[in-house]
C-alpha cells in the first residue's frame, strides 16, 4: 500500500537527528538525493539539522561525557561551519545550495520576527537553496536542552506552512512497546490521533543515547505542535536507502495525522489576535479580488486608519465600510499610508525599500463569512 498524502505534500520540513550524523557522508547523501527528487517534483524543502554540538566536540577535543553550558555553546560555534559544509557537499552534486538559518524558538513567538523568518526562508527556496535551520546555540541559554530541535522543527513547519514534518532518526517509528525489551512489539504506521494511549507508548527521554538530546517523547510533542497547524508528521529511520521517498509506502515509518486543517489553524491564529486597532479600507476591485482568493496589493488601498506595526493584525473593510476580513499586515501603518494606491513596482521608490509585494498576503488573510 502507498500513502497518497505523501505525493500531495507541497512543503516539507525534514529534521535530521544528531545520531544520524555519525553515519557520515553516505547518510547525508541519501537524504540529499531524496530532497533533490522532491524539489524536481515541485516540493519546497527545509532542513532542520542537529549535530553542531556533536561535531564541535570532536573539533575542540571535548571528550568528557557531560559538558557545561559554556562548553556546549563553544562546541556549537565550532560545529556549525562543519555542519553546513557537510550539507552543502551533499546537496551540491544536485545543483542545490545549503543556506544556514540560525534561530531560537522566541523568533516564532513574535509575529514581526515570524514574518521576517518566513520571508527569508521563502526567498532562499525561490533561489533554489535548501535552508538548513538550527538553534543559535552560541547565544541561547535555555534552548540547549532535551528535545530542542524536534520542537524547533515543528515551529519551522508552522512558520512556512508545511504539509509534512519528517523527523528522521535512528528508530523506525513509534512502537506499541519498547522493542529493546519486547521483541514482539509492533511498529504503528498510521496514527489518526495522539491520545493518552499513544503518549504512553513514547516512554521517557532517550537517556541511553550517546549523542543528541531527543527521544520518542519529544517527537510526539513535535507532532502535536505541528498537527495543530494542519501539518502531518512522520517519524522514520534516517538510515534507510531512501529515507524520505520511502514514506510513500504505508509500511515505512509512523505517520501522524494533523489534528486540524491548515486553513482552520491559520484562521484561528489570525482571528484569535487581540482586537485590531488598525484598519485598511480598499476599493471595490480589491475587495472582490480578496474574496476571490487574492492578496491585498497597495494599488487597491484607499485609506489607512489607526496605528499598527508590521506583523500586527488589521481589519480590512470595503468601500461601504463593511468588514471584508482580517489579515497580518506586512508593513507598518506609517509605511502603508505612503504606498496606499501605488503599484507594486513603485513601492521601493516611495519607501526606499520593498519588503513584500502585498500589504496582506493571502496566506495571512481570513475573510469575513457572509451572513446566512
N, C-alpha and C positions, 0 to 999 in steps of 0.2 A: 504494500500500500504506500501511497505517497501523501504528502501534505500539500494540498492546493494552496494553503495560506502562505507557504514559503515563496511560491512563484509570484504571489501578489504583493510581496514586500517591495516598497519603493525607496525606503530609507532604513538603513540598518546600522546599529552600533554593535561593535564586537569588542568585548573586554577579554584581554589575554592575561591570565594569572602568572605570578612570578614563577611558579613551579614549571611552567612550560618553557620559560627562558632557558632552563637547564638543558633542554633538548637541542639548543644551538641553532645553526643556520637552517637545518632541514625543517624544523618546526615552523619557523617564520616564513620560509619559502613556500611551504604548503598552504599556510594561511594567506600569504600574498597572492599566490596563484588563484585561489578561490575568489579573493577580493577583485582581482583583475577580470575574471569572468563575470562577476556580478556587475562591475562597472560597465563592461561592454554591453550587458543586457539593460543598462539604464538605471541600475540601483545606486543610490548615494550611500557611501560607506564612511563611517568614522571609527577609528580605533581608540579604545581606552586601554592603555598598556601599563601594567605593573612592571616591576623589575629594576627600577632605577636604584633603589637602595641595595638590592642584591648584587647588581653589577658594580656599584660603587664600593661595596665592602671589599671585594677582591682587589679592586684597583688601589684602595688605600691600605690594604693589609689589615683590615679589621676582622680578625679571626675569632674573637670571643663570641660566645653564643648569644649574649644579651648586650645590646648597645644602648647607650644613653640617648636621650632625645637629641642632644647636640651632635652626637656621632651619627645618628640616623640622618640628620639634616646634612651633615658633611658628606655622607655616603650618597645621598640623593643628588647633591650638587656634582659629585664626580661621576655618578652613574647616568645622569640624564643625557649628556652628549653621546655616551656609548650606546644607550638605548635607542636614541633617534638614529644614530648611524647604522645600527643593526636593521631597523625598519626600512631605512632608505635603501640599503643594499638589497633587501628582499624585494622591495617594490620597483626599484629602478629597471630591472630587466623587462618589466611590463609597461614601461613608459609612464609610470606613476611616481610622483614625488612625495616623500614624507614631510609633513609640516608640523612642527612642535606647537602645541597649545597647552600651556600650563594654567591651571586654575584651581581655586579652592571652592569648597561647597558653598561658601557665602556668596559667590558670584551668582549662583542661581536663585538666591533669595531676594535679590534686588531686581526689579523689573528693568531698570535702566541698564544694569550690568548684563542682565539676561538678553536684552536686545543687542547689546554690543557683541557679546559672545556668539549669539546666533548669527549675526551678520558676518562676523569673521569666518565662522565655520562654513557658512553658505558660500562665501566668496572663494574660500580655498577649494571647495568641492567643484565650483564652476570652473576653476583654473586647473582642474584635473589633478589636484593634490589630494592626498589622504591625510586628514588631520589625525595626529597622534596625541591624544589628550592624556594628561597625567596630573596628579596633585602637584601643586607648587610647594613641595615639601620643605624647601630650603627656608621659606618664610612662615610656614604654618607651624602651629604649636599643638593644636588639638586634633588635626586631621590625620596625623600619622598614628593610626590605631587600627585595631581589628576591623576588617571589612570596609576600609575606606574606599577603595576603588570599585568595589561592587556597587556601593551606594552612589558614588560619583558617576559610574556608567549609567545608572538608572536616571540620574538627573540630566545627564547629557542627552539621553534618549528622549526625555521630556522636552528638553530645550530645542532640539532640532526637529521635533515631531516625528520621531522614528516609529516605524510599524513593528520593528522587531529588535529586541536586545538579545544578543547571544553572549552568554558567559562561558568562555572556553576554559577548561581546567583539566586536571589530571583525573577527573572522575567521569563516569559515563552518564550520570544524571542522578535523579532522586530515586533512592531505593526505599522500599517499604520498611526495611530494617537495615542495620549496619552490615554490609556484605563482608566486612573483615571478621565479624563474629558469627554471621549467619550466611553460610554459603548458598542457601536456598532463597535468599532474599531476592525479590523481583524488582526490576527497574520499571518505574512508571513513566510511560512515554507520552501520555496525554493527561493533563491536569486541568479540568474545566474551571476549577475554583480552588483558592487556597483557604482552607479552613483549619480548625484546631487539629484535626487528624493529620492533615498534611504537614502542619508545622511540627507536630510531634515526631514525624519521621526525619526531620532535619537534624535532630540531635543538637549537640553543643559545638563550641568552637573547635577548629581543627588544630588542637594543641600539639599533635604529633608532627605537623608539617615542619620541614626543615627551613623552608622559605615561604614567604607570603604570610598574610595575616587572616585570610578568609576561611570560609568553610561553607557547608551547605546552608547553614542557618542564615548567613549574610546574603546568600544567593536568593533565598526565599524572600528576605526583606526587600532586596532589589527588585524581584519580580512583582511584589505587591506594590512598590512605589511606581514602577513603570506601568503596571496594569491600571493604575488609577488615571493615567493619561491616555488610555486606549492602546498601549503598546504591549504586544505579546513578548514573552521571554522564553528563551531556550537555554538549557544547561546541557552542554555537550562536551565530549572528550576532544581536547585540542591536539592529541597525538594521532588522531585518525588521518588516513591519507588525504581526505577532502573534508576537513573539519566543519566547513560552512555548507558546502554544496550537499553534503550527506544529510543535512537536515530536511531535504526534500523527502527522505524516506521516513515513514512514520515510526520505524523501529530504531531511529537514531536519536539519542539524547532524550531529554524531557522537555515537553512543550507546555508552557503555562499560558492559558488564555487570559486576555485582559479582562478586568472587572467591568469595564465600560467602553464605550466607543470613543474614538479620538475627538469626534465632534462634541459629544456631551461633556467631555473633560475640558475642552477649550472653552466651551460656553460657561461652564461652572467657574473656571478660573477668572474669566473676564467679568462675568455678571456678578461674581462674588466680591468684587472690589468695593471699597468704600464709595459712597455716593459721589459721582464725578462732579467736580467744581467747574470743569471746562466744557465748552460746547463748540462744535463746528457746524455751521449752517452751510448747506450745499444747495445747488440749483437742481431743477427737476431732472436734468440729464444725469447728473451724478447720482441722485437718489435712485433712479431707475437702474443705473449701472451697478450700484451696490446690491440692489435686490436681485440682480442677475448673476451675482457671484463675482463681481469685480472688486479690485482695490480702490480706495479713495485717493485720487490724484489731486494735486493742488489746483489744477485748472477748473475743477468743479466746485471749489470752495468760494462762498460769497461773504462769509463773516466768521470771525473767531471771537468767542466770548469767554470771559473768565481767565483764570490763571492756572497753568499746569506746566509740569516739566516733562521732558522726554521720557517715555516709558509709563506715563500715567494714563488711566482710562478716561475717556471723554465721551460725552453724549454727541450723537450726530443727528441733526434734525434737517428736515426738508424745507423747501421754500414756504410751506404753510405752517412751519413751526412744529409739526408733528415729529415724534421720535422715529427715526429710521433704524437706529441701532446704537450699540456701544462698541468702542474699539480702543486699542492701545495705540497712542499717537507716537510716531517716530520722531517728532520734532516738538520743541517747547512751544508754548503759546506765542512767545515773542517772535520766534523764527517762523512759526506757522502764519502769523499775520503778514510777515514780509514776503512770503511766497504764495499767499492766497490768490487764486486766479491765474497764476502763471503756468506755463507749460513746463514739463519735466526738464527739458534741456536748458531752461532758464534758471533753475534752482541755484546752480553754482554761482552764476553771475550775481544773483541777488544776495546770497549768503556768504559767498567766499568759499563755500564747501558744499558737497552734496552727500548726505549720509544715506538717503533712501529715495527711490523714485516716487514712492507713495507716502502720503501722510499717515494713512492707516492701511496696512496690508490686509488682504482678505483673510489671512491666517490669524489675524489679531482682531477680527471683527465678529460680533454677534448681532444679528439682525433682530429687530423687534417683531414678535409674532403678530400676524394680522388678527384682529378681533374676530371671533367666531360668531 
